[in-house]
Amino acid sequence: MGTGSNRALFGLWTLFWLLMVVVAVQDNRGDHGTQWWEPYLWEGSSCVLATCWLLLERRASNRWNEYLAQPWRWFAKRLVWLPVIFVTFIVGVYGIRHGVYALTGETYEHDSWPAVFFYESVKLTLFAGLWLGIIFGLASFAHWRLEREQLLRLQKHLAESQLAQLKAQLQPHFLFNALNTISSLMQVDVERADRLLTRLADLLRASLQASARDMTSLREELKLLELYAQIMQERFAGHVALTWNVADDALDAQVPTLLLQPLLENAFKHGVERSREPVAIRIAAEKHGPDLRLTIHNNGSSLSANSGMGIGLRNCRERLELIYGARASLQLEQEGNGVLARLSIPYT
Amino acid sequence: MMRVLIVDDEAPARDKLRRWLAEQSDLSLVGECADGLEAAASIAKLQPDAVFLDIQMPGMSGLEVAAQLEPALAPLLVFVTAFDEHAIKAFDLSAVDYLLKPYDKDRLHKTLERLRGRRGEAPAASATAIRTARAQTGSSERLLVPQGESLQLIDASSIHWLEADDNYVHVHTAQARYMLRRTLSDLLTQLGSNFRRIHKSAAVNIAEVKTLSPLFKGDHEVHLRSGAVLRLSRRYKDELVR
């Protein structure tokens, strides 16, 4: 139950007891046999004990709220305490009343104890039923609101990451720059331009196919990465060197499609395109116990300069979390004079 | 003869532009650069009439290079980019020249025609391009200063104060004093609101101001953390304490 509905509950509670006091005072106004303070004492003592029980219920409710979906169990968990409430309430309330009367030198007169016990038990049962109903209503409402909020957040999150994934597949910057490289190459070396154009077509085809599937083998994913790398190497000839270090037993592992491309893209974007010196990129994959471990290292950038690389990385992390929960991890760390992206997913 | 400089970090992209520009009889290629810093140095040294400036480059982007130029001395600029939604929108709005990659010969020829037409109005066209680039990059956090034969980038926050001197501005930092061929008012637009003018020929980095003490006739003395004492003229007082 949120603080908002707790506040509403205690507001109602206060109002209820004020009403009880006013009614009791009004009832006894014409009765000359009672002192002015007596109705205050009767209602006040009841209020003190009832409030103690309400506070106990509030403390326990965090533990018992899981039964909100099963109202009978929710009520049963609480109603089994009724006998204890009867006894503590009667002992407490009548104790206070007798004590105060004794202090003023008077005696508190009431029905016989069995009659009192019967009368108070019936009253308390009705009273507890009424208030548990109110508490249940408030808690259910708060719970429903929280769930709806979470659902909305999750839906928004999902839509965003799907959109970002789509965008990551077709980086317009990459596409147009590659086309420009081809447009330049074909003036001097038609065969090389042709090769590059074919690579680009392969890459487009593969990424269109890939976007239809969620998972693919590492073998397929690496083919796509190589196509991408070949095009980038043509654009930055002499400026970048790539090494692939992939263990054979890792090749058949299932990986989310196009998960690695944004990471390699980051290595190019923050390493090769920002550095004036030639850059070396190392890509490695291996099976490590129950996990598949992938690393992409570039020696041309530093993490501080990378601070702007949020979207691609965040998108990767969100996909990993959606697919693997806490069993996958993606970390960036400074290593030597470069940045290392370290990815670990369950080997399946 | 129009003297042209090519700036692009990708060799194939430079090759293509070089080949096509060589076919123009009224153009001469004065140089090629592969990154922003090199471009800024070449622009200062070679003083070309026009520069084809790629936007996405290592070190300093093409927009950052443009932001560092003094409009009165700057060449005509043609921005070249593969994809840059925001920048392209801004270029269109203020009629700044640009080329979208890939481009064909016709498109390049149109751009060259516009360049030839703009030679007469060079300072105004360059100023528009520089202003547009600055609007894209925001206040410069780094300033390009001459260092011996070459150029270097210093943090704007390391600058204590700026002093105008005819056509030059002296940039005072803790370690050194640099002399730039810039006007003070243009430098202040580039550096943004952390720098405020204190009289006609001086401006301070407000983070460096320690105290103000009154002089006669409404003038004040500005004491900098570095110990330097400068005069604050009455006219600029409101601007400084704003």
Contacts between the chains, C-beta under 8 A, distances in Angstrom:
chain1	res1	chain2	res2	distance
A	172	B	82	7.5
A	172	B	83	4.3
A	173	B	56	7.2
A	173	B	82	5.3
A	173	B	83	4.5
A	175	B	82	8.0
A	175	B	83	7.9
A	176	B	82	3.7
A	176	B	83	5.2
A	176	B	100	7.5
A	176	B	101	5.3
A	176	B	102	6.8
A	177	B	10	7.1
A	177	B	13	7.9
A	177	B	82	4.4
A	177	B	101	6.2
A	179	B	101	7.2
A	179	B	102	4.6
A	180	B	10	7.9
A	180	B	12	7.5
A	180	B	13	5.8
A	180	B	16	7.4
A	180	B	82	6.4
A	180	B	101	3.7
A	180	B	102	4.0
A	180	B	103	7.9
A	181	B	10	6.7
A	181	B	12	4.5
A	181	B	13	6.9
A	182	B	102	7.5
A	183	B	16	6.5
A	183	B	102	4.1
A	183	B	103	8.0
A	183	B	104	7.8
A	184	B	12	4.0
A	184	B	13	6.0
A	184	B	15	5.4
A	184	B	16	3.4
A	185	B	12	5.7
A	187	B	15	7.7
A	187	B	16	6.5
A	187	B	19	6.1
A	188	B	15	7.1
A	234	B	12	7.4
A	235	B	10	5.1
A	235	B	12	6.6
A	236	B	9	7.9
A	236	B	10	6.6
A	237	B	11	6.3
A	237	B	12	7.8
A	238	B	11	7.7
A	273	B	9	6.8
A	273	B	56	6.6
A	273	B	57	7.6
A	273	B	58	5.8
A	274	B	58	4.6
A	274	B	59	7.0
A	275	B	58	5.6
A	276	B	34	7.7
A	276	B	35	5.5
A	276	B	37	7.9
A	276	B	58	5.5
A	276	B	59	6.1
